[in-house]
Amino acid sequence: MRAEWGLVLEKVVNHHDHNALLELFELLLTEDERSAIASRLKVFQALLKGELSQRQIAGEFQISIATITRCSNYLKNMTEEQRDKIKLLILE
């Protein structure tokens, strides 16, 4: 599975054309999958910023508490170094 995911990442990283990248994601992912990824990204960003409670995140982004809790638990199980890397990737 890792080899296949590596191929996906390689294709994404090598696209520098925004429109081509949109087309690629539309080909590879359904609308629901794209929406789920975007929602998950919003949750991780909000949790890492630490400015809102889980309930506030749920209300503001219309995301289930269960999804927010899963994301929160994932972050809690990361090392400080891993969290710092994730912050660099998605907060800047």
DSSP file (Angstrom, degrees, kcal/mol; ACC not computed):
  #  RESIDUE AA STRUCTURE BP1 BP2  ACC     N-H-->O    O-->H-N    N-H-->O    O-->H-N    TCO  KAPPA ALPHA  PHI   PSI    X-CA   Y-CA   Z-CA
    1    1 A M     >        0   0    0      0, 0.0     4,-2.4     0, 0.0     5,-0.2   0.000 360.0 360.0 360.0 -37.8    0.0    0.0    0.0
    2    2 A R  H  >  +     0   0    0      1,-0.2     4,-2.5     2,-0.2     5,-0.1   0.890 360.0  53.3 -60.8 -38.7    2.8    2.4    0.8
    3    3 A A  H  > S+     0   0    0      1,-0.2     4,-1.6     2,-0.2    -1,-0.2   0.915 110.0  47.7 -63.1 -42.3    4.2    2.0   -2.7
    4    4 A E  H  > S+     0   0    0      2,-0.2     4,-1.7     1,-0.2    -2,-0.2   0.911 112.4  48.3 -65.3 -42.0    0.9    2.9   -4.2
    5    5 A W  H  X S+     0   0    0     -4,-2.4     4,-2.7     1,-0.2    -1,-0.2   0.873 107.1  57.3 -66.3 -36.0    0.5    5.9   -1.9
    6    6 A G  H  X S+     0   0    0     -4,-2.5     4,-2.4    -5,-0.2    -1,-0.2   0.883 104.5  52.1 -59.6 -38.5    4.0    7.0   -2.8
    7    7 A L  H  X S+     0   0    0     -4,-1.6     4,-2.2     2,-0.2    -1,-0.2   0.908 108.9  49.9 -63.5 -42.7    3.0    7.1   -6.5
    8    8 A V  H  X S+     0   0    0     -4,-1.7     4,-2.3     1,-0.2    -2,-0.2   0.945 111.9  47.7 -60.6 -48.4    0.0    9.3   -5.6
    9    9 A L  H  X S+     0   0    0     -4,-2.7     4,-2.9     1,-0.2     5,-0.2   0.891 109.6  53.4 -61.4 -39.7    2.2   11.7   -3.7
   10   10 A E  H  X S+     0   0    0     -4,-2.4     4,-1.8     1,-0.2    -1,-0.2   0.915 109.5  48.1 -61.3 -43.1    4.7   11.8   -6.5
   11   11 A K  H  < S+     0   0    0     -4,-2.2     4,-0.4     2,-0.2    -1,-0.2   0.897 114.2  46.7 -64.1 -40.4    2.0   12.7   -9.0
   12   12 A V  H >< S+     0   0    0     -4,-2.3     3,-1.1     1,-0.2    -2,-0.2   0.932 112.6  48.2 -68.2 -46.1    0.6   15.4   -6.7
   13   13 A V  H 3< S+     0   0    0     -4,-2.9    -1,-0.2     1,-0.3    -2,-0.2   0.840 107.7  56.1 -65.2 -33.4    4.0   17.0   -5.9
   14   14 A N  T 3< S+     0   0    0     -4,-1.8     2,-0.7    -5,-0.2    -1,-0.3   0.556  87.5  91.7 -79.9  -6.4    5.1   17.1   -9.5
   15   15 A H    <   +     0   0    0     -3,-1.1    -4,-0.0    -4,-0.4     3,-0.0  -0.798  40.3 166.4 -91.3 120.3    2.0   19.1  -10.6
   16   16 A H        +     0   0    0     -2,-0.7     2,-0.7     5,-0.0    -1,-0.1   0.442  53.3  91.7-108.2  -3.8    2.8   22.8  -10.4
   17   17 A D     >  -     0   0    0      1,-0.2     4,-2.3     2,-0.0     5,-0.2  -0.843  65.9-152.8 -95.8 115.4   -0.3   23.8  -12.4
   18   18 A H  H  > S+     0   0    0     -2,-0.7     4,-2.2     1,-0.2    -1,-0.2   0.890  94.9  48.8 -54.7 -45.9   -3.2   24.5  -10.0
   19   19 A N  H  > S+     0   0    0      1,-0.2     4,-2.2     2,-0.2    -1,-0.2   0.889 110.5  50.5 -65.2 -39.6   -5.9   23.6  -12.6
   20   20 A A  H  > S+     0   0    0      2,-0.2     4,-2.3     1,-0.2    -1,-0.2   0.886 110.1  51.0 -65.1 -37.7   -4.2   20.4  -13.5
   21   21 A L  H  X S+     0   0    0     -4,-2.3     4,-2.4     2,-0.2    -2,-0.2   0.898 108.3  51.6 -66.7 -40.3   -4.0   19.5   -9.8
   22   22 A L  H  X S+     0   0    0     -4,-2.2     4,-2.3     1,-0.2    -2,-0.2   0.922 110.6  48.9 -59.4 -44.5   -7.7   20.2   -9.4
   23   23 A E  H  X S+     0   0    0     -4,-2.2     4,-1.8     2,-0.2    -2,-0.2   0.895 109.3  52.6 -62.9 -40.6   -8.4   17.9  -12.3
   24   24 A L  H  X S+     0   0    0     -4,-2.3     4,-2.5     1,-0.2    -2,-0.2   0.935 111.2  45.7 -61.5 -46.6   -6.2   15.2  -10.9
   25   25 A F  H  X S+     0   0    0     -4,-2.4     4,-2.7     1,-0.2    -1,-0.2   0.859 110.2  54.0 -67.2 -34.0   -8.0   15.3   -7.5
   26   26 A E  H  < S+     0   0    0     -4,-2.3    -1,-0.2    -5,-0.2    -2,-0.2   0.845 112.0  46.1 -66.1 -32.1  -11.4   15.3   -9.3
   27   27 A L  H  < S+     0   0    0     -4,-1.8    -2,-0.2    -5,-0.2    -1,-0.2   0.903 120.4  37.1 -72.8 -43.0  -10.3   12.2  -11.1
   28   28 A L  H  < S+     0   0    0     -4,-2.5     2,-0.4    -5,-0.1    -2,-0.2   0.785 118.0  43.5 -84.1 -28.6   -8.9   10.4   -8.0
   29   29 A L  S  < S-     0   0    0     -4,-2.7    -1,-0.1    -5,-0.2     2,-0.1  -0.914  73.5-126.4-125.9 144.1  -11.4   11.4   -5.4
   30   30 A T     >  -     0   0    0     -2,-0.4     4,-2.4     1,-0.1     5,-0.2  -0.327  38.3-103.1 -74.3 167.9  -15.2   11.7   -5.2
   31   31 A E  H  > S+     0   0    0      1,-0.2     4,-2.4     2,-0.2     5,-0.2   0.898 124.4  52.0 -58.6 -41.5  -16.8   15.0   -4.0
   32   32 A D  H  > S+     0   0    0      2,-0.2     4,-2.4     1,-0.2    -1,-0.2   0.892 109.3  49.3 -63.5 -40.0  -17.4   13.4   -0.6
   33   33 A E  H  > S+     0   0    0      2,-0.2     4,-2.3     1,-0.2    -2,-0.2   0.915 111.7  48.1 -66.7 -42.4  -13.8   12.3   -0.3
   34   34 A R  H  X S+     0   0    0     -4,-2.4     4,-2.3     1,-0.2    -2,-0.2   0.906 112.8  49.2 -63.4 -40.4  -12.5   15.8   -1.2
   35   35 A S  H  X S+     0   0    0     -4,-2.4     4,-2.5    -5,-0.2    -2,-0.2   0.901 109.8  51.2 -64.7 -41.4  -14.9   17.3    1.3
   36   36 A A  H  X S+     0   0    0     -4,-2.4     4,-2.5     2,-0.2    -2,-0.2   0.900 110.8  48.3 -63.9 -41.0  -13.8   14.9    4.0
   37   37 A I  H  X S+     0   0    0     -4,-2.3     4,-2.3     2,-0.2    -2,-0.2   0.922 112.1  48.9 -65.3 -43.6  -10.2   15.7    3.4
   38   38 A A  H  X S+     0   0    0     -4,-2.3     4,-2.1     2,-0.2    -2,-0.2   0.900 112.8  48.2 -62.8 -40.8  -10.9   19.5    3.5
   39   39 A S  H  X S+     0   0    0     -4,-2.5     4,-2.3     2,-0.2    -2,-0.2   0.918 110.3  51.0 -65.2 -43.8  -12.9   19.1    6.7
   40   40 A R  H  X S+     0   0    0     -4,-2.5     4,-2.6     1,-0.2    -2,-0.2   0.900 109.0  51.6 -61.7 -40.3  -10.2   17.0    8.4
   41   41 A L  H  X S+     0   0    0     -4,-2.3     4,-2.6     1,-0.2    -1,-0.2   0.919 108.9  50.5 -62.2 -44.0   -7.6   19.7    7.4
   42   42 A K  H  X S+     0   0    0     -4,-2.1     4,-2.6     2,-0.2    -2,-0.2   0.908 110.9  49.9 -59.0 -42.6   -9.8   22.4    9.0
   43   43 A V  H  X S+     0   0    0     -4,-2.3     4,-2.9     2,-0.2     5,-0.2   0.946 111.4  47.1 -63.2 -49.2  -10.1   20.3   12.2
   44   44 A F  H  X S+     0   0    0     -4,-2.6     4,-2.6     1,-0.2     5,-0.2   0.910 112.9  49.9 -60.7 -41.7   -6.3   19.7   12.5
   45   45 A Q  H  X S+     0   0    0     -4,-2.6     4,-2.1     2,-0.2    -1,-0.2   0.939 113.1  45.9 -61.7 -46.2   -5.6   23.4   11.8
   46   46 A A  H  X>S+     0   0    0     -4,-2.6     4,-1.7     1,-0.2     5,-0.6   0.909 113.8  48.6 -64.8 -42.1   -8.1   24.5   14.5
   47   47 A L  H  <5S+     0   0    0     -4,-2.9    -1,-0.2     1,-0.2    -2,-0.2   0.913 111.8  49.0 -65.0 -42.0   -6.8   22.0   17.0
   48   48 A L  H  <5S+     0   0    0     -4,-2.6    -1,-0.2    -5,-0.2    -2,-0.2   0.850 109.1  52.3 -67.8 -34.0   -3.2   22.9   16.5
   49   49 A K  H  <5S-     0   0    0     -4,-2.1    -1,-0.2    -5,-0.2    -2,-0.2   0.851  93.5-154.1 -68.3 -33.5   -4.0   26.6   16.9
   50   50 A G  T  <5 +     0   0    0     -4,-1.7    -3,-0.1    -5,-0.2    -4,-0.1   0.693  57.2 117.7  71.2  20.2   -5.7   25.8   20.1
   51   51 A E      < +     0   0    0     -5,-0.6     2,-0.3     2,-0.1    -4,-0.1   0.671  67.1  49.5 -92.6 -18.1   -8.0   28.8   20.1
   52   52 A L  S    S-     0   0    0     -6,-0.5    -2,-0.1     4,-0.0     2,-0.1  -0.902  77.7-122.3-124.1 149.3  -11.4   26.9   19.9
   53   53 A S     >  -     0   0    0     -2,-0.3     4,-2.4     1,-0.1     5,-0.2  -0.357  37.7-103.8 -76.4 167.8  -12.9   24.1   21.9
   54   54 A Q  H  > S+     0   0    0      1,-0.2     4,-2.5     2,-0.2     5,-0.2   0.900 124.0  51.4 -60.3 -40.4  -14.0   20.9   20.1
   55   55 A R  H  > S+     0   0    0      2,-0.2     4,-2.3     1,-0.2    -1,-0.2   0.896 109.2  50.0 -64.6 -39.5  -17.6   22.0   20.4
   56   56 A Q  H  > S+     0   0    0      2,-0.2     4,-2.8     1,-0.2     5,-0.2   0.907 110.5  49.9 -65.0 -40.9  -16.8   25.4   18.9
   57   57 A I  H  X S+     0   0    0     -4,-2.4     4,-2.5     2,-0.2     6,-0.3   0.931 110.5  50.7 -61.1 -45.7  -14.9   23.7   16.0
   58   58 A A  H  X>S+     0   0    0     -4,-2.5     5,-1.1     1,-0.2     4,-1.1   0.918 114.8  43.1 -59.0 -44.9  -17.9   21.4   15.4
   59   59 A G  H  <5S+     0   0    0     -4,-2.3    -2,-0.2     2,-0.2    -1,-0.2   0.905 115.7  46.8 -69.2 -42.5  -20.3   24.4   15.4
   60   60 A E  H  <5S+     0   0    0     -4,-2.8    -2,-0.2     1,-0.2    -1,-0.2   0.887 125.7  28.1 -69.3 -39.3  -18.2   26.7   13.3
   61   61 A F  H  <5S-     0   0    0     -4,-2.5    -1,-0.2    -5,-0.2    -2,-0.2   0.398 101.1-122.3-105.3   2.2  -17.2   24.1   10.6
   62   62 A Q  T  <5 +     0   0    0     -4,-1.1     2,-0.4    -5,-0.2    -3,-0.2   0.943  62.5 145.3  54.5  50.9  -20.3   21.9   10.8
   63   63 A I      < -     0   0    0     -5,-1.1    -1,-0.2    -6,-0.3    -2,-0.1  -0.932  53.4-103.2-121.1 142.5  -18.1   18.8   11.6
   64   64 A S     >  -     0   0    0     -2,-0.4     4,-1.9     1,-0.1     3,-0.2  -0.288  19.5-127.2 -67.0 147.7  -19.1   16.0   13.8
   65   65 A I  H  > S+     0   0    0      1,-0.2     4,-3.0     2,-0.2     5,-0.2   0.853 110.5  61.5 -58.6 -35.8  -17.7   15.8   17.3
   66   66 A A  H  > S+     0   0    0      1,-0.2     4,-2.3     2,-0.2    -1,-0.2   0.910 104.7  46.5 -60.6 -42.8  -16.6   12.2   16.5
   67   67 A T  H  > S+     0   0    0     -3,-0.2     4,-2.2     2,-0.2    -1,-0.2   0.915 113.6  48.4 -65.3 -42.4  -14.4   13.4   13.7
   68   68 A I  H  X S+     0   0    0     -4,-1.9     4,-2.7     1,-0.2    -2,-0.2   0.905 110.7  50.8 -65.1 -41.2  -12.9   16.1   15.9
   69   69 A T  H  X S+     0   0    0     -4,-3.0     4,-2.9     2,-0.2     5,-0.2   0.906 109.1  51.3 -63.7 -42.1  -12.3   13.6   18.7
   70   70 A R  H  X S+     0   0    0     -4,-2.3     4,-2.2     2,-0.2    -2,-0.2   0.931 112.8  45.7 -60.4 -44.9  -10.5   11.2   16.3
   71   71 A C  H  X S+     0   0    0     -4,-2.2     4,-2.3     2,-0.2    -2,-0.2   0.916 113.2  50.1 -63.8 -42.8   -8.3   14.1   15.0
   72   72 A S  H  X S+     0   0    0     -4,-2.7     4,-2.4     1,-0.2    -2,-0.2   0.920 110.8  48.7 -61.8 -45.2   -7.6   15.2   18.6
   73   73 A N  H  X S+     0   0    0     -4,-2.9     4,-1.5     1,-0.2    -1,-0.2   0.885 108.8  54.0 -63.8 -38.1   -6.7   11.7   19.7
   74   74 A Y  H  < S+     0   0    0     -4,-2.2     4,-0.3    -5,-0.2     3,-0.3   0.932 110.7  46.1 -60.7 -45.8   -4.4   11.3   16.7
   75   75 A L  H >< S+     0   0    0     -4,-2.3     3,-1.3     1,-0.2    -2,-0.2   0.891 108.7  56.0 -64.5 -39.3   -2.6   14.6   17.7
   76   76 A K  H 3< S+     0   0    0     -4,-2.4    -1,-0.2     1,-0.3    -2,-0.2   0.816 105.3  52.6 -62.9 -29.9   -2.4   13.5   21.3
   77   77 A N  T 3< S+     0   0    0     -4,-1.5    -1,-0.3    -3,-0.3    -2,-0.2   0.492  93.2  94.6 -86.2  -3.0   -0.6   10.3   20.3
   78   78 A M  S <  S-     0   0    0     -3,-1.3     2,-0.1    -4,-0.3    -3,-0.0  -0.510  79.9-113.6 -83.4 154.9    2.1   12.2   18.3
   79   79 A T     >  -     0   0    0     -2,-0.2     4,-2.4     1,-0.1     5,-0.2  -0.418  32.2-106.9 -75.8 164.4    5.4   13.1   19.7
   80   80 A E  H  > S+     0   0    0      1,-0.2     4,-2.4     2,-0.2     5,-0.2   0.888 122.7  54.1 -59.0 -39.5    6.1   16.8   20.1
   81   81 A E  H  > S+     0   0    0      2,-0.2     4,-2.0     1,-0.2    -1,-0.2   0.907 107.9  48.8 -63.0 -42.6    8.5   16.6   17.2
   82   82 A Q  H  > S+     0   0    0      2,-0.2     4,-2.4     1,-0.2    -2,-0.2   0.913 110.9  50.3 -64.1 -42.6    5.7   15.1   15.0
   83   83 A R  H  X S+     0   0    0     -4,-2.4     4,-2.6     1,-0.2    -2,-0.2   0.901 108.8  52.5 -62.6 -39.9    3.3   17.8   16.0
   84   84 A D  H  X S+     0   0    0     -4,-2.4     4,-1.9     2,-0.2    -1,-0.2   0.906 109.7  48.8 -62.4 -41.1    5.8   20.5   15.2
   85   85 A K  H  X S+     0   0    0     -4,-2.0     4,-1.8     2,-0.2    -2,-0.2   0.918 111.2  49.4 -64.2 -43.1    6.3   19.0   11.7
   86   86 A I  H  X S+     0   0    0     -4,-2.4     4,-2.5     1,-0.2     5,-0.3   0.904 107.7  54.7 -63.1 -41.6    2.6   18.9   11.2
   87   87 A K  H  X>S+     0   0    0     -4,-2.6     4,-2.4     1,-0.2     5,-0.5   0.914 107.6  50.1 -57.5 -43.6    2.2   22.5   12.3
   88   88 A L  H  <5S+     0   0    0     -4,-1.9     4,-0.5     1,-0.2    -1,-0.2   0.876 113.1  47.5 -62.5 -37.0    4.8   23.6    9.7
   89   89 A L  H  <5S+     0   0    0     -4,-1.8    -2,-0.2     1,-0.1    -1,-0.2   0.882 126.6  20.7 -73.3 -39.1    3.0   21.7    7.0
   90   90 A I  H  <5S+     0   0    0     -4,-2.5    -2,-0.2    -5,-0.1    -3,-0.2   0.558 120.0  51.5-115.6  -7.8   -0.6   22.9    7.6
   91   91 A L  T  <5       0   0    0     -4,-2.4    -3,-0.2    -5,-0.3    -2,-0.1   0.630 360.0 360.0-102.7 -14.9   -0.4   26.1    9.6
   92   92 A E      <       0   0    0     -5,-0.5    -2,-0.1    -4,-0.5    -3,-0.1   0.429 360.0 360.0-110.8 360.0    2.0   28.1    7.4
